[in-house]
Amino acid sequence: MLLVLLYSSSAYADKKATPQAMAVINSLNSSDAKTQSYGGYSIARFYYNSKTVALKKLNRTGVVNKGGFIQVNRLGDYNGQCVSFVKAMANFGDTTNVWRPSTRVGDGYIPVGTVVATFVGNNYKGKPTAHTGIYIGSRDGAMWILDQNWDPHHPTGTVGYMTMHAIKFGVRHKAGDGDRGNAYSYYVVK
């Protein structure tokens, strides 16, 4: 019994967006976002509107109207950052130094709504090329992700908008190389 309790504790469980966050995500459609093309894929930047502003009802979450687009933050974290976004959507406060990789994107079943991040070995490297978001699915040689602070024209991610887009599967390194532009560098966060 104790082993089951330890294994199921939040410290070892895969991180997932809350049911409330997923309800908002599932309510969104193309009229809730501005879509642009890049590299054969599209990126949807979500508007600050009556649907997306509902995310402020999540525990310890703040939303910002950033030029007509939404930014979602965990209160007390760095505004506009990808880490602040997933902490708000999944309602957890763990610092990234305790994040550990679980299943690699592309290597097994990952439920929609699961938090994924780039890892180098067993560590999330919080540098400008590191990234995290909410897994939406995989198809056509790419992973689809809901995130914040991603723009193909700003590779260091200085924009801070909630977006949904594809990340292509690239070179499959043995333990991931932390490249935010390669879906094989992403793992489920536990």
WOPE-V183570 format. One record per backbone hydrogen bond with DSSP energy under -0.5 kcal/mol. NH is the residue of the N-H (numbers start at 1). CO is the residue of the C=O. If there is no record, write none. Layout:
# WOPE-V183570
nh	co
NH	CO
NH	CO
This chain:
# WOPE-V183570
nh	co
5	1
6	2
7	3
8	4
9	5
9	6
12	9
13	9
15	189
17	113
18	89
22	18
23	19
24	20
25	21
26	22
27	23
27	24
28	24
28	25
32	29
33	30
34	45
35	33
36	43
38	41
41	38
43	36
44	164
45	34
45	43
46	44
46	162
47	32
48	68
49	47
53	49
54	51
55	52
56	53
57	54
58	55
61	58
62	73
64	71
66	64
66	69
67	65
69	66
70	46
71	64
73	62
75	60
75	73
77	74
81	78
85	81
86	82
87	83
88	84
89	85
90	86
91	87
92	87
98	95
99	96
102	188
105	186
107	104
113	135
114	111
115	15
116	133
117	187
118	131
119	185
120	123
121	119
121	175
123	120
125	123
126	124
127	125
130	127
133	116
134	146
135	114
135	133
136	144
137	144
139	142
142	139
143	167
144	137
145	165
146	134
147	145
147	163
149	161
150	161
154	151
157	154
162	70
163	147
164	44
165	145
166	42
167	143
169	141
170	168
173	171
176	173
178	119
180	129
180	178
182	179
183	168
185	182
186	183
187	117
188	103
189	115
190	100
